[in-house]
């Protein structure tokens, strides 16, 4: 039996062979794979859009308590910070641990929120319900008055001189109006049931959201630290630092606008109620709540609140409805020129043009909530785009002031 002594050496050479990767072709292959994978996912998403949207909607619905918890914590966070930064250092100093102070601050924050809600339900809600009851109980009288007016008009107007086609069309329209009202009332019953069911579900989500917000308050620094740790692990350090700066700026814009707008609308609602009560306007509390709630929407809010309020007061007195229009015009001028700028200042940094643009765009996409958060959201986007533009210009050693790019013949920017 013969053995070749060179075989082990050759086997060792084969084993020790290493693949020499070409970095350029490897990069091209990775990009090609990612493009193909993204294309497959995109095609799958297009072909199964309804199914994906259905599952996404269910996921969002399932996680809605966390959304409520985040919103509650975000709105109440200024109260918590005020207690920890301004009140507790004076009262406790260094004698009480930070963990105990945080727990006490959370307790006092929610106590403050409960007190505000209790006052609202104790004072405002009963008067609103009374106004709605009076308004609803007056509707049959208004219908009878309208019917009497139609009968009077038929008796006064010489119908024999009117074309027969006109009278036939009038009868058909009156019958159609009656059927429409009947169909609306009938269709409202399922909506009332759905509203009751959704209200019950919403209350449960809010309760769970309150519990989640407590955990967010207790561990918010830990959550932020874990998020930063993950970002630094997967992204370049400069990118993460820039993202953190933008997050702080966005938080300043959001918190400043939302807090300021809520305070501004609360003051306007109180002033509206005081003024309407002083001039003995009907449905004062109901109208004041409508005006205060819609006032959170910049520019369009006064119109959204004034129009339904005008018709509500019109059912009681046309003269007082006109007086209300004058009053609300004066009140909104005070808010727009004096109160609003004092409270909000330049919290968004947007011009009137971009404010209107943001309200219309986000209002179309997300309704009333979109009209409220659209302005600070667009302000954040505007700030990010402006920061990127300034950074690019600085890299090119070009001026960042907008006035440097205006035409010498048109100096509107300098005026």
C-alpha positions in Angstrom: 0.0 0.0 0.0 1.5 3.3 -1.1 0.8 6.7 0.4 1.5 10.1 -1.2 3.3 12.3 1.3 2.2 15.5 -0.5 -1.5 14.9 0.0 -1.8 16.3 3.6 0.2 19.3 2.6 -2.2 20.0 -0.3 -5.2 19.4 1.8 -3.9 22.0 4.3 -3.4 24.5 1.5 -7.0 24.0 0.4 -8.3 24.4 3.9 -6.2 27.5 4.5 -7.6 29.2 1.3 -9.5 32.5 2.1 -11.9 34.2 -0.1 -10.6 37.6 -1.1 -13.7 39.9 -1.0 -13.7 42.8 -3.4 -15.2 45.6 -1.4 -16.6 47.4 -4.4 -18.5 44.4 -5.7 -19.6 43.4 -2.2 -21.1 46.9 -1.7 -22.9 46.7 -5.1 -24.2 43.2 -4.2 -25.6 44.4 -0.9 -27.3 47.4 -2.4 -28.7 45.2 -5.2 -30.1 42.8 -2.6 -31.6 45.7 -0.6 -33.2 47.2 -3.7 -34.7 43.8 -4.7 -36.0 43.2 -1.1 -37.5 46.7 -0.9 -39.1 46.2 -4.3 -40.6 42.9 -3.2 -41.9 44.4 0.0 -43.3 47.4 -1.9 -45.2 45.2 -4.4 -46.5 43.0 -1.6 -47.7 46.1 0.2 -49.5 47.4 -2.9 -51.1 44.1 -3.6 -52.2 43.6 0.0 -52.8 47.2 1.0 -56.3 46.6 2.5 -55.1 43.7 4.6 -52.1 45.5 5.8 -54.1 48.6 6.6 -56.6 46.5 8.5 -53.9 44.9 10.6 -52.2 48.3 11.2 -55.5 49.8 12.3 -55.9 46.9 14.8 -52.4 47.4 16.1 -53.0 51.1 16.6 -56.3 50.4 18.3 -54.7 47.9 20.6 -51.9 50.3 21.5 -54.3 53.2 22.0 -54.0 53.1 25.9 -50.3 53.8 25.4 -51.2 56.8 23.2 -53.5 58.1 25.8 -50.9 57.5 28.5 -48.3 59.4 26.5 -50.7 62.3 25.8 -51.7 62.5 29.5 -48.1 62.4 30.6 -47.0 65.0 28.0 -49.8 67.5 29.0 -49.2 67.1 32.7 -45.4 67.0 32.5 -45.1 70.9 32.9 -47.0 70.6 36.3 -44.7 67.8 37.4 -41.6 69.7 36.4 -42.8 72.9 38.1 -43.3 71.0 41.4 -39.9 69.3 41.1 -37.9 72.3 40.0 -39.6 75.2 41.8 -41.6 73.9 44.8 -39.9 70.9 46.2 -36.4 72.4 46.4 -37.8 75.1 48.6 -39.8 72.8 50.8 -37.6 69.7 51.1 -34.1 70.7 49.9 -31.9 67.6 50.0 -33.7 66.0 53.0 -35.9 63.8 50.8 -34.8 61.4 48.2 -35.5 62.1 44.5 -37.6 59.0 44.1 -39.9 60.0 47.0 -40.1 63.5 45.6 -41.1 62.1 42.2 -43.8 59.9 43.7 -45.2 62.9 45.6 -45.0 65.1 42.5 -47.0 62.5 40.5 -49.6 62.4 43.2 -50.0 66.1 43.4 -50.0 66.4 39.6 -52.9 64.0 39.2 -54.7 65.7 42.2 -54.4 69.0 40.3 -55.8 67.4 37.2 -58.7 65.8 39.1 -59.5 69.1 40.8 -59.7 70.9 37.4 -61.9 68.2 35.9 -64.1 68.1 39.0 -64.6 71.9 38.9 -65.4 71.6 35.2 -68.1 68.9 35.7 -69.5 70.6 38.8 -69.8 74.1 37.4 -69.8 73.8 33.6 -71.5 70.5 32.7 -74.8 71.2 34.6 -75.2 74.5 32.9 -74.4 73.0 29.5 -76.9 70.3 30.0 -79.5 72.8 31.0 -78.8 74.9 27.9 -79.1 71.8 25.7 -82.3 70.7 27.4 -83.8 74.2 26.9 -82.7 74.2 23.3 -84.1 70.8 22.5 -87.4 71.5 24.3 -87.8 74.6 22.2 -87.4 72.8 18.8 -91.1 71.7 18.7 -92.2 75.3 19.2 -89.9 76.4 16.4 -91.4 73.8 14.1 -94.9 74.9 15.0 -94.0 78.5 14.3 -92.5 77.5 11.0 -95.6 75.6 10.1 -97.8 78.5 11.1 -95.7 80.8 9.0 -96.1 78.5 5.9 -99.8 78.4 6.4 -100.0 82.1 6.8 -98.0 82.6 3.7 -100.2 80.2 1.7 -103.3 82.2 2.9 -101.8 85.6 2.1 -100.2 84.8 -1.2 -102.8 84.3 -4.0 -102.1 80.7 -5.0 -104.4 80.9 -7.9 -102.0 83.2 -9.7 -99.1 80.9 -9.1 -98.2 78.2 -11.7 -99.5 74.8 -11.0 -96.0 73.4 -11.4 -94.7 75.6 -8.6 -97.4 74.4 -6.2 -96.7 70.8 -7.1 -93.0 71.3 -6.6 -93.6 73.0 -3.2 -95.7 70.1 -2.0 -93.1 67.6 -3.1 -90.3 69.6 -1.4 -92.3 69.8 1.9 -93.0 66.1 1.8 -89.3 65.4 1.0 -88.2 67.6 3.9 -90.5 65.7 6.2 -89.1 62.4 5.0 -85.5 63.6 5.3 -86.1 64.7 8.9 -87.6 61.3 9.7 -84.7 59.5 8.1 -82.2 61.5 10.0 -83.8 60.8 13.3 -84.1 57.1 12.4 -80.4 57.0 11.3 -79.2 58.6 14.5 -80.3 55.7 16.7 -77.5 53.3 15.6 -75.0 56.2 15.9 -76.2 56.8 19.5 -75.6 53.1 20.3 -72.1 53.2 18.6 -71.3 56.4 20.4 -72.2 54.9 23.8 -70.1 51.8 23.0 -67.2 53.9 21.9 -67.5 56.1 24.9 -67.3 53.1 27.2 -64.3 51.8 25.4 -62.7 55.2 25.4 -63.2 55.6 29.2 -61.5 52.2 29.8 -58.6 53.2 27.5 -58.3 56.5 29.4 -58.2 54.7 32.7 -55.5 52.3 31.5 -53.7 55.3 29.9 -53.6 57.0 33.3 -51.9 54.0 34.8 -49.4 53.9 31.9 -48.7 57.6 32.3 -47.8 57.0 35.9 -45.2 54.5 34.8 -44.0 57.0 32.2 -43.5 59.6 34.8 -41.6 57.2 37.1 -39.3 56.0 34.4 -39.1 58.7 31.8 -35.4 59.4 32.4 -34.7 55.7 32.1 -36.7 55.4 28.8 -34.8 58.4 27.3 -31.4 57.0 28.4 -32.2 53.6 26.8 -33.3 55.3 23.6 -30.2 57.3 23.4 -28.1 54.2 24.1 -29.7 52.4 21.2 -29.3 55.3 18.9 -25.6 55.8 19.7 -25.1 52.0 19.1 -26.6 52.0 15.6 -26.1 55.5 14.3 -23.1 57.9 14.0 -22.5 60.1 17.0 -23.0 63.4 15.2 -26.3 62.2 13.7 -27.6 61.3 17.2 -26.5 64.6 18.7 -28.3 66.5 16.0 -31.4 64.3 16.4 -31.3 65.1 20.2 -31.0 68.8 19.5 -34.0 68.7 17.1 -36.0 66.7 19.6 -35.4 69.3 22.3 -36.4 72.0 19.9 -39.5 70.1 18.8 -40.5 69.6 22.4 -40.1 73.3 23.1 -42.3 74.2 20.1 -45.0 71.6 21.0 -45.1 72.3 24.7 -45.0 76.0 24.3 -47.8 76.1 21.7 -50.1 73.5 23.4 -49.7 74.8 26.9 -50.0 78.4 25.8 -53.0 77.7 23.5 -54.9 75.9 26.3 -54.3 78.7 28.7 -55.3 81.3 26.1 -58.5 79.4 25.2 -59.4 78.9 28.9 -59.1 82.7 29.5 -61.1 83.5 26.4 -63.8 81.0 27.5 -64.0 82.6 30.9 -64.1 86.2 29.5 -66.8 85.1 27.0 -68.9 83.7 29.8 -68.5 86.8 31.9 -69.4 89.1 29.0 -72.4 87.1 27.9 -73.7 86.8 31.4 -73.3 90.6 31.9 -75.3 91.4 28.8 -77.8 88.6 29.7 -77.2 86.5 26.6 -79.1 83.2 26.4 -77.2 79.9 26.5 -74.1 81.8 27.9 -72.3 78.7 29.3 -72.9 76.5 26.2 -71.8 79.3 23.8 -68.7 80.0 26.0 -67.6 76.4 26.0 -68.0 76.3 22.2 -66.0 79.5 21.8 -63.3 78.4 24.2 -62.9 74.9 22.7 -62.7 76.1 19.1 -60.4 78.9 20.0 -57.5 76.4 20.2 -57.5 76.4 16.4 -55.5 79.5 15.2 -57.2 81.9 12.8 -60.2 79.7 11.9 -61.2 78.9 15.5 -63.2 82.1 16.1 -65.3 81.4 13.0 -65.9 77.8 13.9 -67.1 78.9 17.3 -69.1 81.9 16.3 -71.2 80.4 13.5 -72.9 77.6 15.6 -73.2 79.9 18.6 -74.9 82.6 16.4 -77.5 80.1 15.3 -78.1 78.8 18.8 -78.7 82.4 20.1 -80.8 83.1 17.0 -83.3 80.6 18.1 -84.0 82.7 21.2 -83.6 86.2 19.9 -82.4 87.6 16.5 -81.4 90.9 18.1 -79.2 89.3 20.7 -77.7 87.1 18.0 -76.5 90.2 16.2 -75.2 91.6 19.5 -73.3 88.4 20.0 -71.5 88.8 16.7 -70.3 92.2 17.7 -69.2 91.0 21.1 -67.3 88.0 19.7 -65.6 90.2 17.1 -64.3 92.5 19.9 -63.3 89.5 22.0 -61.4 87.9 19.2 -59.6 91.1 18.3 -58.5 91.3 22.0 -57.3 87.7 21.8 -55.5 88.1 18.5 -53.8 91.4 19.2 -53.2 91.4 22.9 -53.8 88.2 24.9 -52.6 85.6 22.3 -49.2 87.3 21.6 -48.6 87.8 25.3 -49.1 84.1 26.1 -47.9 82.4 23.0 -45.2 84.9 21.8 -43.2 83.4 18.9 -43.6 79.8 20.1 -43.9 78.4 16.5 -41.9 80.9 14.5 -44.3 80.5 11.5 -45.7 83.3 9.4 -49.5 83.6 9.0 -49.3 82.0 5.5 -47.7 78.8 6.8 -50.0 78.7 9.8 -53.0 78.7 7.5 -51.3 76.2 5.2 -50.7 73.8 8.2 -54.2 74.1 9.5 -55.8 73.3 6.1 -53.4 70.4 5.4 -53.5 68.7 8.8 -57.2 69.5 9.2 -58.0 67.7 6.0 -55.9 64.7 7.0 -56.8 64.4 10.7 -59.9 66.5 11.4 -60.2 68.7 14.5 -57.1 67.2 16.2 -55.1 67.8 13.0 -56.1 71.5 13.0 -54.9 71.7 16.6 -51.6 69.9 16.3 -51.0 70.9 12.7 -49.3 74.2 13.5 -46.7 72.9 16.0 -46.1 69.8 13.8 -45.5 71.9 10.7 -43.3 74.3 12.8 -41.1 71.3 13.7 -40.9 70.3 10.0 -40.1 73.9 9.0 -37.4 74.1 11.6 -35.8 70.9 10.5 -35.8 71.9 6.8 -34.4 75.4 7.7 -31.7 73.8 9.8 -30.7 71.5 6.9 -30.6 74.4 4.5 -28.5 76.5 6.8 -26.1 73.6 7.3 -25.7 73.1 3.6 -25.1 76.8 3.0 -22.5 77.0 5.7 -20.7 74.1 4.2 -20.6 76.1 0.9 -19.5 79.2 2.9 -22.6 81.1 1.8 -24.7 83.5 3.9 -27.7 81.9 5.8 -29.8 85.1 6.1 -32.8 85.1 3.8 -32.4 88.8 3.1 -29.1 88.1 1.3 -31.0 86.3 -1.4 -33.6 89.0 -2.1 -33.6 91.1 -5.2 -31.9 94.5 -4.8 -34.9 96.1 -6.6 -37.4 94.6 -4.1 -36.4 95.3 -0.5 -39.6 94.0 1.2 -37.5 91.7 3.4 -35.8 94.7 5.0 -38.9 96.7 5.7 
